[in-house]
Amino acid sequence: MSHKLDADAVRAWCALALDALGRAREEIDAINVYPVADGDTGTNLYLTVESAARAVDDVFHGHATTDPASPPAFPDTVRAMAHGALIGARGNSGTILAQLLRGMAEVLTGDAGTSPRTDDAERLRRALRRAVESAYEGVARPVEGTVLTVAAAAADGAANAPGDGAAVARAAYDAARTALAATPGQLEVLGRAGVVDAGGLGLVEVLGALTRALAGETTGQPAQGDAVAETSATRAWRTESCSADLGDGAEPSYEVIYLLEADDAAVARLRTRLDVLGESLVVVGGDGLWNVHVHVDDAGAAVEAGVEAGRPYRIRITHFGAAQEERTRTRERAQRAVVAVVPGEGLAGLCAEAGATVVATRPGQQPAGEELVEAIRRAHAREVVLLPNDAELRQTAAAAAEQARTEGVRVALIPTRSAVQGIAALAVHEPGRRFDEDVVAMTAAAGATRYAELAVAERQSWTMAGVCQAGDVLGLIDGDVAVIGAELAATAETVLDRMLAAGGEMVTLVLGADVPDAVADRLERHVRGGHLAVDTVVYRGGQQSAPLLIGVE
């Protein structure tokens, strides 16, 4: 069943695109050979869409406080998506994607003169055409065989497609896939490496997500066999190692990116100056806010040009050379650090005392990839062990780790799915060990810890343990509802018995902000009375998200 192109569809599109790019990130990074073979296109696209998705979620959360019975206005949601992508755009392809979304927003919000009575199919056709026009306007020297070519093909495919919005989106997606498969024959460096364009593959994933959103999907991986999930046509050009000769290595030394507050006339002069200074110039945005991306040998001159044009900020300079990377590694840093995501003040204090750099989560909100990257930078170490402590943070953490690696930090991501697994990993951390040995020991400790969470049901729902009612206490073991009860302590006792039936030496209890100490006392007595030689340790976690976390090692 097709879904109307409304605020909910935009939110679903962002969520599905973020999920798709998270799954495809490593593949896209691996085939990134143009304009610079720096292996970060997938990561940059993921972080760009993450910023867009977060901006859309913020609009929904803000609207819920004033009118929870209805979604936010469609134009507000689309503008938030475009603005979030603009301010979070990373790399060449991420900056172009942000401009594509901005161009679509001009049409979808009516800013480009589109009548509100225009049907979804026609609005989408016009939006995709305007997106391509905007992207070509933003790129100083467009090159065919890139994401621009794929975007143009998508707009052409949509132009004459019959049917509703979902059918138009499908036509655009199919045309983009066909164009992507042809990119190795259009751009010599892709043909030599035997790969399709990395940015184009990322755009195909984003268009596939739009198709799924307008088909009525909200979250989750595409069903097996779904044409949107099928990417064999794009992978036909992928080689085993991408080891072909990619050129003479004479590319510029630095990538410079910044946001810029400036008027149109100043930006026009900036384009001219940066076009002389370097290459891969992309300047996108409007209404006084711009995202500037360029590859240059003189990074200082590129930033100075921005200062002359207006107010640059969020300046990021990346050196492409191995010599600078080595200097970054050996600058005065600690040898090793641990970065841990934690859900409450108590756990934050506990992990900080153990020497970890902490990223505290907010109730109902996960940290963005940029927050994790900043935490890794703040740790200021040559080697970093990253503990996300949440299964839903896996892709975000992986993207952050990849970004940090491009900055010269050796990062190991341990896929901890709960704070109690992170505690177990941190307990065996030994900075004096070799890095690989330390990571293995921490991974083993986390993997040997089963985890459970006690939560309160917000509404009636089907679960793996049966039907729950609003207000019931749910006991989730390793992420699945295993017990439904009426009272916290009694439900926790049942959860503990099930977990300890398979054995265990140590129980960890992490109490939420409003849970009395009496609950911990009761559970300690229960473990001591029914399970011999099992120790119990209690922490006052202070988390708002769950009344009780349980770990069994």
N, C-alpha and C positions, 0 to 999 in steps of 0.2 A: 504494500500500500504506500503510495507516494505521500510525502510530507510537504506541507506548505513551507515556502521560504520565509520563515519568521525568526524571531529571536531565539526560540528553542532550537531551530535548525542550525543557526549560526553557532550556538553553544555546542551542539552535538558535532558539528563539523570540526570545530577546534579540538574537541576531545578526541575524536577519531583520527584526525591528522596527527595529533601529538602521539597517540598510540602507534600509528603506522610508522611514523618517522623514528620512534623509539625502537621498533623492531627492525627497521631497515638501516638504522644509523651506521652500524659497523660495515655493512655492505657498501653504503654510499661513501663512507670514508675511504674504503679500500680502493675504490675506482676513481678517486679524486686525482686527476692528473692535469687538469686545466682550470684556471690559468696558471696556478702553481701547484705542483704535486706535494701538497702539505698534509693531505689526509685528514681534513677536518670539515669537509662540506656537510656531511651528515650530521655531525655534532652542531655545526653552526645553524643549520636549518631547524634542528630540534629545539635549540635554545631560542630561536626567533619565534617559532610557533608556540613554544611554552609561554613566552611573554605575551603573545596575543591571547592565548587561552586564559591566562591569569587575569588579564584586563577584562575579558568578557565575564569571567566568574565574579570579579569585583562588582560589575554592574548588576549582576543578578543578586548578589548578597546585599548590596546597597538598596536595591528596589524591594527586597523582601522585608526590610524593616519598615517600609512605608505602605506597601500594598502587597502582602504575601499571597493574595488570591489570584494575582495575574502576573504574567512575565513582564519584563521591562519592554520599553518601546523598541521596535525593530531598528530604527535609525541609530538610536543610542548604542545598541549592541554592535552594529556593524562598524560604527565609528570607533568604538572601544577596541574592536579586533584590529582595525587598521593602525590605530595609534599605538597599541601594545606591540604590534609587529615592528613599527617604525623605531620605537625607543629601545627595543630589544634586539634589533637586527644585528646579526653577526656574519662577518665574511662577505665575500662577493655575492654568493647565491642567496644568502639570507637577506641582504640588502635589496636585491632584485625582487625576491618574494614579497618583501614588505611593500615595495612599490606596486606590485601586481595587486595586492590586497587593497592598497589605497585606491588604485584605479577602479577596482570593483566597487568599493565603498562609495565613490563619487556617484555612481549610477544607482546603486541599491538604496541609497539614502535620499535620492531625488536631487542631490546637489548639482547633478549634471543636466537637470531639466527633465528628468524622467517623470512621467505622470504617475501618481499613486495608483491610478486605475490600470496601469499596464500589468498584464498577467506575469506570473513568475517566469515562464519560459522566455518571453521577450526581454524581461529585465535581466535575466541571466545571460542571454545572448549579447545584449548591449554591455553588460558589466564585464564580460570576458574580453570583448573587443576594446573597451576603454582601458582595461588592465594592461593589455599588450601595448597600446599606444603610450601609456604612462611609463611602462618599463623601458621602452626604446628611447623615450625622452630623457630618462634618468641615466642611461649608459652612454658615456662619451663616445666610445668606438664599438658599436655593436658587432658581434661576431656570430656568424651562423654555425649551427651545429652545437649550440649551447641551450641553456634553459630558455633563452629568448625564442629560439626556434620552436621549442616544444610548446611554449605558451601561445605563439602565433598559430600553430597547428590546432591547438585546443579551441581557440576562438573561431578558426575557420570551420572546424568540425561542428561547433555549436550553431554557426550562423544559419544554416538551412535545415537544422534537425527539427523534425516534427514532434509533436507531443507536448507533455507538460514539463515542468522544471526538472523533474528527475530524469526524463528522457534526454533533455538538452545536456544535462550534466554528464550523463552516460556517453553521449556522442562526443562531448569535449574530451572526456577521459580516454575513450577509444582512439581518437585522433592523436592525442598526446602520446599514447603508447607507441603508435605506429611511427610518429616523428622521432621519438626517442631511439627506437631501434635503428633509424637511419643516420643518427648523428656520427657514428664512426666513419661514414663515408663522406661527411661534410667537413670534418675538422681533422687535419692530418695527425695531430698528436693523439687523438682518440683512436684512430685507425691503427697507429703504430703500437699502442698499448693494448689494443683489442678490447676496449671497454666503451660503454655508452657514456654520455655526459652525466657527471655526478649530480649537478644541480638539476638537470632535466629529470633524472630519476626521482629526485626529491619532490619536484613539482608533480610528477605522475602520482606519487603517494598522496599528495595533498588533494589532487583532483579526485582520486579514488575515494578519499574520505568524504568529499563533498557529495559524490554520487551515493555513497552509503547513507549519509545523513538525510538526503532528500528521498531515499528509499525507505526511511523510517527507522534506521538503526540509530542507537544512541551511544553505546560503548561496546567494547569487546572486539575480539579478533574476527575477521571475515570468515564465514563458513567455508569449509573445505570444498573446493570446486567452484566457488563463486568467481565469476570472471574478474571482478575487481581485485581479488586476492591473487590472481594468476599473473605472474611476472616473468614467465619463461621467455617471452619474446624479448624482453629487455635484457635478460641474463644470457641470451644467446651469444652476445659479444664479449662476455666476461671471460678472461683467461685465468689460468691457475694462479699466476703470481704477479701479473702486471709488471713484468720485469723488462719490458721493451725499452729501447733507447728513447728517452723523453725529451731530448734536446741537449743544448750545449751548456745549460746551467747559467745562462747570462741574465736571468730574471733579476728584477730589483730586489734589494736586500730586506725591505721592511713593508709590512702591511700596516697602514694607519687608518683607524676608524674613530670618528667622534660624532656626537650630536652637536648641532650648531643652531643657535638662535640668530637669524639674520633675515634681512628683507630680500626680495627677489632680485633686485639690481645687484646687491653685493654678492649673491650666490652666482649670478651669471659671470661676474668677474672672477670669482673663485674657481669656477669650472675651467675657465680659460687658463688660469695660472697652474692649476693642478694637472691639466692635460699636458702642459709643457714639462712639468716636474716628473711625471711618472706615467703609469699605465693602469689598466683595469679600473679606471675611474668610474664610480657610480655615485651620483648625488641624487637622493630621493627625498620626498617630503613636500612641504608647502605650508602656507599659512604661518610662516615665521619659524617653523621647526623643520630641520633637515638632518638626514643621516648621510655622512660623508665617508666614502671608502675609496682608498687608492693604494697602489703599490709603488713605492719610491725608494731611491737610494738615500735621500736626505729626509729623514723623518721630521727633523726639526723644522725644515722649510715648509713641509706640509702642514704642520701645526701652526706655524707663524702665519701662513696664508689664511687659516681659519680665524686666527685672532684679528687679522685685518678686516675680515668679512663680518665678524660679529662676535658672539660669545660661544666658543667651543667648550664642551664638557664631556664627561665619560670618555676620555681619550684613552684608546687602547693601541699600543704599538707592539707588533710582533716581529721578531727577527726571523727570517727564513733560514739563516745560515747555521751550520753545525758549530762553528766557533763560538757564536754568541750563546747558543744553547749550552755549550760546555761551561762558559763563564757563568751562566745563570745557575747551573748545577753547583758550581764550586764557590759561589759567593758565600759570605758568612751566614750560614744557616745552621740550624740544628740538624743532626744526622737524620733523626726520625721523629715523627709525630703521629698521633691518632686524631682523626676528626670523627666525632660521633653526633648523630642526630638524636635528640632526646625529647620526650613529650612533657616534661614537668620540671619545676624549679628544683625539687629535691634531687631528681636524677641528674640534672645539670650540675648541681654542686658536687654530687658524688663522682661523676665522670671528670669534672675539672680537677678535683682533688687527686684523682688517679693520673693526672697529667694530660688529659685529652682536651683538644679544642672543641668546644661545644656549639652546636647549632640547635637552638631551642625552637620547637614547633609551636604554632598557635592553634588553639582549638578549632577544628574544622578546616584548617589550612595547612598544606604541606609547604616546605621551603622550596623556593625556585632553584633551578640549576645554578643561576648566578650567585645565590646565597652560599651554595656549597663550594663553588669555585673561590669565592671570597674567603670562606673559612679555611680552605686549603692554603691560600696565600697568607692568611693571618697566622697559620701554624708555622710558616717560614722554615720549612725543613726540606732536605734533599729527598727524603722518602716519607710518604704519607700512607697510612692505612685508613681507609674510609669505611665507616660503619653506618649504613643508612637506617638500620633498625626498623624498617617498614617495607613490606613486600611491594607496596605501590610506589615506592621511591626508587625501585631498581633501575628503571630507564633514565630517570633524572640524574641519579647518582652516577650511572655509567657515562652519561654525556658530560657531567662535570669533571669526572676523572679524566676523560679524554682531553677536555680543554686544558686541564692542569698539566697534562703530559706535554702538550704543545708548548708550554711555558717552562719546560725543563724539569718538572717535578716527577719523580718516580712514584706512581700511585697504584696501590693494590686495593681493589674493591672487594670486601668480604660481604656477601649477600645476606646479611642479618635481616631477619623479618620481624623481629620484636626487640624491644629494649632489653629484655632479659637475656637474649642471645648476645647483644652487645656487651652487657655486663660480664657475661661469661668469657667473651673474647678479651675484653680489657683486663680481666683478672690474670690472664696468663701472658699478657704482653711483656716482653723483655727487650728493651731498647739495645742491650748489649749483644744480642744474638744477631746473626746474619739476617738480612731482611727477609729472604725467602723462608728461612726457618721460622722466623717470628710469624710471618703470614700463615704458614702451614699450621703452627700451633694454635693461633687465634681462630683460624677457620675450623679446625678440629673441635675446639672448645665450643664454638657457636653451633656447629652441626650436631654436637652431642647433647644439646640443650633443647628439649621439647618446650613449647611455649603455649600458654593459654591466656585468654582474656575474658573477663567478666564484663558484660555490657547490659544495658537496659533497653528493651525493645521500644521503639518509638511508635510502632503501628502494628496492626495484625499482619502476619506474613507467613509464608511457607518457608520452612527450613529443613535441613537434613535430619533434624531431630523431631520434626512434626510442625504443627501450626502453633505459632506463638501469638500472644495478645499484647497490646500496648501495655507497658509496665512490667512485663515478665522479665526475669533475669536470665540472660543467655550466657551459657558457658561455651566459648569457642576454643577448640583444641587444634593447634596447628592451622588456624584460619577457618575452620569449619564448625558450625554450630553442632555441639554434641550433647548438650544438656539444656533443658528448659526448666526453670524453677521459679518459685515465688519470692524467695528471700536470698540475699547475697551470700551469707555465710554458709547456709545449707547447700546451696548450689555449688559453691566453691569446694566444699567437702567432697561432693560427688565428682567434680572435675579432678580433684587431687587423687581420689581413689582410682579413677580410670587411668590417669597418667602414671601412677606408681605401680599399677598392676604389671607393667612391663619392666619394672625395676627402676632404681634411682638411688643416688647417694646424697643429693643436695636439693632442697626445695628453696626457691627464691620467691618471696612475696613482695610486690611493689604496690603500696597502698595509694589510692587516688586522693584527691584533695579533701573530699568530704567523708572519707571512710574512717570510723573511730578505731582506736587502737584495740578495742575489745574484739573486733573481728580478727585481727592478726593473732591475738592471744588464743582465741577459740581454734583457729586453724593450726597453730603450733601444737596445741594439745592433741588435736585430731591426728596430726602426722605422728607425733611421739607415741600415741596410744595404739595406732593401727599399723605402723610401718617401722619396724625396728631398724636401728642403725642408719636412719635417714635424718640428716641435719636440716635445720630450717634457719634461713636468714631473712630478716625483714628490713625493707627500706621504705621510708616515707617519701614516695616519688613526687607527690603533689600534682600529678597529671589530671587534667580535666576530661580527657578523652575517654578514659575507662576507669571504673571504680577499683579494679584490681587486675594486676598482671601477675602471672605465675610462670615460673621456670622450673623445670626438673632436669637436673644433670645426672 
